[in-house]
Structures are given as structure tokens and as C-alpha cells.
Amino acid sequence: MIDATDSSSTRPYLIRALYEWCTDNGFTPFVAVLVDDTVRVPNEYVKDGEIVLNISFDATSSLQLGNDFIEFKGRFGGVARDILVPVNRVLAIYARENGQGMAFPMLAASEGATAEIRPTETKPASLSSVSSPAEKHPTTTPKPPGGTKPSLTRIK
């Protein structure tokens, strides 16, 4: 019998599911990534240790959403780059147009760079607001119910 602690992470499966949901509904899937030395992205686009990547079909070439890595070729400032993101460095995946998606917990500093929070400790949260350059009118960001704790939004 397989113990839950011996099973693989649900994170890559949830990323693939939300990517598919975004594309099926005509939304643009974005991933927010916590950058460290295991992440291969253009450093000039990293802000505060994070980068947001458009992983839509139109923005990528050779996209692979694997169990361990997200890999693709993308253009940054007109220059083609090879992108490699370990799945455990993904902070969130969401639709640019409405902010719906899922946020993932990150590692505690004491756990090391390769450890991942176990599924029993995972508490996915919804993203309540996403600003994009295309937005012309500011919107009010709703406060999560129950204070500052994130909440899960059901996607139909």
C-alpha cells in the first residue's frame, strides 16, 4: 500500500489542469515563479526575486509541462530564450484576464532548496486580483473572507 507521503506532488498535475482550463476558455495562462539558481529565465526581467511568465500557446514554443520542470522557448525583448522552471518554484498559475487560478505554498527556508511541502500541508488559494498593462480602469481588490487567510475559489 502506498502512503500519501510517498506519492508524487500534486503541483504539476494542478498546473497542467489549470493551463488546460485557461486555454479551453480562451484565457491567457500566466505562471508566477520564485527565482533562484535552479530557475533559468532572463534575469533582467526578475523583480524582487520573482518573474511572471506568459505560457500561452502564442507566447511559447515547444512548451512542456512536465512533472519536474516547465520548459519552453520564449521571446523577451525580441530575443529567443530557453526557459526552464522547476515545478516546485511555481508560486501560482492564473488567467491573466480574470485572475482566477491557484497559488501554491513555497518552501520554508529551513527545508532547503529541493524539499517541497507535502500534499497534506498544501493549502491552495485563489488569486483575487491581477493587474495587467491592458487594464485601463483600476478595480477594487476584494478582501479574502475571514481576514488575511487565502481562500479557494471554485472554478466552474
Phi, psi and omega in degrees: 000136182269128177279149180301329180286344178268350183283163180284164180295146175277346185306310181296328179290319178292322177299312180297319180296316180288328174299313180296318178301315179301310184293322179296330182260008178076018178266163179260113180283128176241146172239137173261132187234134173273114189272133169217193184288353177269351182261130179252097178220163176293114184298335181291348178257002179276130178233127180054037177077011181227157174218145176250128184241135173277116181250026179290163179302320182289336184263349185234164172227139179059041180293129175231118178259083184273178179287333182251328184221152166255122182233140174192170172253133180221159179256131178234115183060033179083358182255127179289135180226147172271127183247135178223118182235116173299135183304326182287358176261359179282121178277324184195157168229134185204164176274127181300323187290327184228357177077000180287137180171213183214137174257149181241149177288149176258171182290147169285144184302329182283348182277347180092168187283336185258350179284155178227147178296136182291150182306329180292340179263354184285129177232085181300149181226156177271156174263124187273336182204139177225128177262142178226157180300337182285343180289127179259333182244126179293146178243157178279131178278120179291145178277139178297144178296145177079022177100225187266358180288140177289156178230158181267130177256127180285129178259122182264000000 
